[in-house]
Amino acid sequence: MYTFEEIAAQVGQKIRVEGFVAATRIQSQIAFVVLASGASKLQVVALGEAREQAKLLMHQSYAAVEGTVVAAKQAPGGFEIQAESVELVSPAIQWPISVDSEIGAKLDWPVARFRERKEALALIVQSEIEAEMTGFLRRRGFVGIHSPKLMAAPSESGSEVFEVKYFGEKAYLAQSPQAYKQIAIMAGLGKIYEVGPVFRAEPSFSSRHATEFISFDVELEGVKSEYEIIELECAMISEALQKVIATMGPELARHYPMASMPSQCVVFEFAEAQALLGVSGDKSLSAEEERRLGVMLQERGHDLVALTRVPWKQRPFYHMREGETLTRSFELLYRGVEITTGAVREHRHEILMQQLAEKELTGKGLEFYLDSFKLGAPPHGGFGLGLVRLTALFLGMPGIKEASFVHRGPGRLTP
Ligand code: AMO
């Protein structure tokens, strides 16, 4: 990889550069080759023998050029390489997709897909969002942890779990780091985060589901209200997106015009959202209802919306209840799509066990977690954020496949 700055500093010198062949133009006396490396494009001018060699370069092959850096106003970056030799290092003998190919074909060929700057930019944005969000947390004293992904029991609900063989026994792929986040808090770590893969055996082909995705998880001690967690998460997201826009603004605007700052986070109770939608009951909102709510609230200028007081019936056993029927939990919707579930956790062992029984669960294989609450558990809470969903929605993409490096879904175990 080279940058314009590095090459510009070598004007007058002989250098060797390598890169992908982004364009060639062969004229009767002269050949122009554009080499691409990351975001940089470098013009190469070839005469004589070097021109003959340039004729052999196919589009997107990998090539090496030796030559002198000269100032050239008309070239990208204001300089070019006058080639002495052009070498075809590795030919591109096929090119399976184009920028206009549908997402399925692009997912089949990540090598070809990410040579396109717009596609690579989505991965860079995601990397920046992740770094800014973890930076935000680290500045506030959060510690990054890595929890195991092989477990003796399902970590969330029993359905949607992948079973794997484990030395003659059954193991399960973690659906979330939930148990370990809470164990870290009970262990006295105070504030933690984890960014890592989680697995859900969801036979869903929807634009928002993957069977393996990156979960951005946070947990902290001393939390008594879901509003404290919402405030923390919204501040983290806003600050991260603001920094991404500040550093990548012009290029983002060119490729992803929808990438803009979200509004301030607003809070609605779940029942208020139902009233707006004209629905009732204890069930979660469907994707369509979330989308409709998103449209209604966006018309009022809100695109980041927390729904609180979510019914107990739709929540896992470890959420803190609010009265008989509600929970101190929330969902965060961004542009009409759920990106987060968060909650104050039930930290009282006896009540936790009652809630487990009420959900008709045995807790088998989760004893290590359940017994931890007998060792003195602080009040605590946290949230899990779908990182790729956040990136895709920020960039205005139709779904998470468009923002994934490599997608895992039903029927997609390769590449
Ligand atoms: P939940 O199951 O709601 O909560 O997951 C948290 C967030 O993860 C994302 N997500 C997904 N992304 C892509 N594909 C999927 N199949 C998928 N499923 C979920 C969503 C979702 O909001 N332990 C709790 C979190 C907590 O309470 O801290 C949990 O896992 O963005």
Boltz pocket constraint, residues with backbone or C-beta under 6 A from the ligand:
constraints:
  - pocket:
      binder: B
      contacts: [[A, 156], [A, 175], [A, 176], [A, 177], [A, 178], [A, 200], [A, 202], [A, 208], [A, 209], [A, 210], [A, 211], [A, 213], [A, 215], [A, 217], [A, 218], [A, 332], [A, 338], [A, 339], [A, 340], [A, 341], [A, 342], [A, 343], [A, 382], [A, 383], [A, 384], [A, 385], [A, 386], [A, 387], [A, 389], [A, 400]]
      max_distance: 6.0
